[in-house]
Amino acid sequence: MLSEEDTRQRAAFYYCAGYQLKMLIRNDLLHPEEYLKLLERSSLKLAEDEIIRTTIEEGILSGSDDGGLYSLITLFEAFLYALCEVLETDVDSIAAMIPAHFLDSLADEMKTGC
């Protein structure tokens, strides 16, 4: 069983992972085939996550417009909300513990042309 601090850290990770995935989907210039290449830049090592990699690969193969990102974002948000329930807190409290400059660096990692 995770300690309260470990649970809080896990919730912060899910928030950050969802944040990076949202950065990808918001970029209208990107095609799903480019998602994994950009995720290789992730300091969160999202490209190494088997669920993320498989979901995107299957999304590309099936021809989905989002390359499976919507389902991944939903999954990470569900994990985040579940942990918030366990911690008896809200997403805003989790977000508040993440420094803005760190979120900025996560967003920068998902920019094209970097």
N, C-alpha and C positions, 0 to 999 in steps of 0.2 A: 504494500500500500504506500502511496506517495505521501510525503509530508505536506503540510499546508503550503510551505514555501515552494516545494517542487511542483505542486499542483498549480500554483500561481505562475511559476516560470513556464510550465507547459501551456497554460492558457495564453501567456504572452507570446510564446512561439506560434501558436495557432493564429493569433491575431496578426502577427508579422507575416506568416506564410500566406494567409488570405490577402493581406495587403499587397504583397508582391504579385500574387496571381491576378489581383484586380488591376495592377499597373499594366500587366500584359494585355488583358482583355480590353482595356480602355484605349490602347494604342491602335488606332484604325489603320495605320500603315503596316502593321504586322500581319503575317499570315500564320495559321496554326503550325505550319511546317517549321517556322522559326522559333517557336516557343521554347523547345528544349534547349536550343543553342543559347538563347538568352538566359534561361534558368541555370545554365552552367556557371554563370557569373554570380549567382546567388550566394551570399555569405551564409545563408541558411542551409545551403547544400540541397536545394529543392530538386535539382536535376538527378540527384542520387537516390531520391525516394522512389521506391518501386511502385507505389500506388500512383504517384504523380506521373512518372514516366509511362507506365502502362496505360493510364487513362488518356493521356495526350496521344500516345501512339495509336490507341484504338479509336480515338476521336478523329484522328487524321485519316486512318484507314476507312472509317465509315463515312468520311466526307462531311462531318459536322462543321458548321460554320465557326464554332467556337473551339474546336479541337479538344473538347472535353473540359474546358476551363470552368464553365458554369457549374458543372457537377462537382468539380474539385473545390471551388469557392464555397459552394453549399455545404460540402462535407466538412471543411475546416471551420466554417461558421457554426455548424452543428456541434463539433467538438468544443469550440470555444464557449458556446452557450451552455453546454452540459457541464463544463468545468466551472462556469460562473454559478450555476445552480449549486454545485457541490460546495463552492467557496462562499455561497450566499452573498454574492456581489453582482455587479453588472459589467457590461462590456466597457463602459466609459471608465470605470475604475481600473480595469486592466490596461486600457489604452493610456491612461494617465501615468502609469508606471514605466512607459516606454519613452525614452528621450526623443524629442522631435528631430534632433540631428541624426539619430539612428534611423528613423523612418525615412528621412530625406536620403540617407545613403542607400537604403533598400530600394527606394524609388529610382535613384540614379543607376543602380545595377540593372534595372529593367529598361533603360532607355536605349534606343537604337543609335548606332553610330558612335558608341562609347568605346 
